[in-house]
């Protein structure tokens, strides 16, 4: 954590706090959306299962009629073919519902990870300069003159940092001119 400019987390409390707060609303809203869609997908699967069961009973009823019992009967063959087509389509809808459910869960997790990670990177541009300035203050408290270095290109608080560094330089100039 200390002194390494490539380290992303320099102020755990601040950076993790901001990052966690950044994901709460998107995660919460995505969970609500996912819950509603999952509810309807599961409800559709239950209804499709009921339809399949009802169709099976209809076919059984059909086959109970003496004139339709012959497997060669055109009406029986047509009804059986349509039943199998409907059954296949129902299973395909159930499979699609299941894919949607898993997709929503995975996307919620991925979105949360991405937002959290981006927040860590973004807060690093804030925490980094603050960390450096606190380091300078500690060095000054120990009686040392800090070695001032420039901030990174994308860091925040550049204007404040420049004023802070100018104040340090001015203070040491006045101290040595006495």
C-alpha positions in Angstrom: 0.0 0.0 0.0 2.7 2.5 0.9 4.7 4.2 -1.8 3.6 1.9 -4.7 2.0 4.1 -7.3 0.5 1.1 -9.2 -1.5 0.0 -6.2 -5.2 0.6 -6.7 -6.3 0.5 -3.1 -4.5 3.0 -0.9 -7.4 3.9 1.4 -9.4 0.8 2.0 -12.1 2.3 4.1 -12.9 5.2 1.6 -12.4 3.2 -1.6 -14.4 0.1 -0.5 -17.1 2.3 1.0 -17.6 4.3 -2.2 -17.4 1.2 -4.3 -19.9 -0.7 -2.3 -22.2 2.3 -2.3 -21.9 2.5 -6.0 -23.1 -1.0 -6.6 -26.0 -1.0 -4.1 -28.6 0.8 -6.2 -27.8 -1.0 -9.5 -27.6 -4.3 -7.8 -30.8 -3.7 -5.9 -32.7 -2.6 -9.1 -31.2 -5.4 -11.1 -32.3 -7.9 -8.4 -35.9 -6.5 -8.5 -36.0 -6.7 -12.2 -34.5 -10.2 -12.2 -36.9 -11.3 -9.4 -40.0 -10.1 -11.4 -38.7 -11.8 -14.7 -37.8 -15.0 -12.8 -41.2 -15.0 -11.2 -42.9 -14.8 -14.6 -40.5 -17.3 -16.2 -41.1 -19.8 -13.4 -44.9 -19.2 -13.6 -44.7 -19.8 -17.4 -42.9 -23.1 -16.8 -45.6 -24.2 -14.3 -48.4 -23.2 -16.8 -46.6 -25.0 -19.6 -46.3 -28.1 -17.5 -50.1 -27.9 -16.8 -50.8 -27.5 -20.5 -48.6 -30.5 -21.3 -50.4 -32.6 -18.7 -53.8 -31.5 -20.0 -52.8 -32.3 -23.6 -51.7 -35.8 -22.5 -55.1 -36.3 -20.8 -56.8 -35.2 -24.0 -54.8 -37.7 -26.1 -55.7 -40.4 -23.6 -59.3 -39.5 -23.8 -59.1 -39.5 -27.6 -57.6 -42.9 -27.6 -60.4 -44.2 -25.3 -62.9 -43.7 -28.0 -63.3 -46.9 -30.0 -63.4 -45.3 -33.4 -60.1 -43.4 -32.7 -58.3 -46.3 -31.0 -56.7 -47.5 -34.2 -53.2 -46.2 -34.5 -53.7 -45.9 -38.2 -56.7 -43.6 -37.8 -56.0 -40.3 -39.6 -57.5 -38.1 -36.8 -55.5 -40.0 -34.2 -52.2 -39.7 -36.2 -52.8 -36.0 -36.7 -53.7 -35.4 -33.1 -50.6 -37.3 -31.9 -48.3 -35.4 -34.3 -49.7 -32.0 -33.1 -49.4 -33.1 -29.5 -45.7 -34.0 -30.1 -45.1 -30.6 -31.8 -46.8 -28.8 -29.0 -44.8 -30.7 -26.4 -41.6 -29.9 -28.2 -42.5 -26.2 -28.3 -43.5 -26.2 -24.7 -40.1 -27.8 -23.7 -38.3 -25.2 -25.9 -40.2 -22.4 -24.1 -39.3 -23.9 -20.7 -35.6 -24.2 -21.8 -35.7 -20.5 -22.9 -37.2 -19.4 -19.6 -34.4 -21.3 -17.8 -31.7 -19.6 -20.0 -33.3 -16.2 -19.2 -33.2 -16.9 -15.5 -29.5 -17.9 -15.6 -28.7 -15.0 -17.9 -30.2 -12.5 -15.5 -28.4 -14.0 -12.5 -25.1 -14.0 -14.3 -25.6 -10.5 -15.6 -26.5 -9.2 -12.2 -23.2 -10.7 -10.8 -21.1 -9.4 -13.7 -22.7 -5.9 -13.5 -21.9 -5.8 -9.8 -18.3 -6.8 -10.3 -17.8 -4.3 -13.1 -19.3 -1.4 -11.2 -17.3 -2.3 -8.1 -14.1 -2.6 -10.0 -14.7 0.7 -11.9 -15.4 2.4 -8.6 -12.1 1.2 -7.2 -10.3 2.6 -10.2 -12.2 5.9 -10.0 -11.7 6.3 -6.3 -8.0 5.5 -6.7 -7.7 8.9 -8.6 -9.1 10.5 -5.5 -7.4 8.4 -2.8 -4.0 8.5 -4.4 -3.5 12.3 -4.1 -5.0 12.3 -0.6 -2.6 9.5 0.4 0.4 11.4 -1.0 -0.6 14.6 0.8 -1.1 12.7 4.1 2.4 11.2 3.6 3.8 14.7 3.2 2.1 15.8 6.4 3.5 12.8 8.3 7.0 13.6 7.0 6.7 17.2 8.0 5.5 16.2 11.5 8.7 14.1 11.8 10.7 17.2 10.9 11.5 16.1 7.3 10.9 18.1 4.2 8.8 15.9 1.9 10.1 15.2 -1.6 7.3 16.5 -3.7 6.4 14.6 -6.9 3.8 15.4 -9.5 0.5 13.6 -9.5 -0.5 11.2 -12.2 -2.1 12.4 -15.4 -5.7 11.4 -14.4 -5.6 12.1 -10.7 -8.1 14.4 -9.1 -7.5 17.4 -6.9 -4.6 18.7 -9.1 -5.3 22.4 -8.3 -5.6 21.7 -4.5 -2.5 19.5 -4.7 -0.5 22.3 -6.4 -1.7 24.8 -3.7 -0.8 22.3 -1.0 2.7 21.8 -2.4 3.2 25.5 -2.9 2.3 26.0 0.8 4.9 23.4 1.8 7.6 25.0 -0.4 6.7 28.5 0.9 6.7 27.3 4.5 10.2 25.7 4.1 11.5 28.8 2.3 10.3 31.0 5.2 11.8 28.6 7.8 15.2 28.6 6.1 15.2 32.4 5.5 15.0 33.2 9.2 
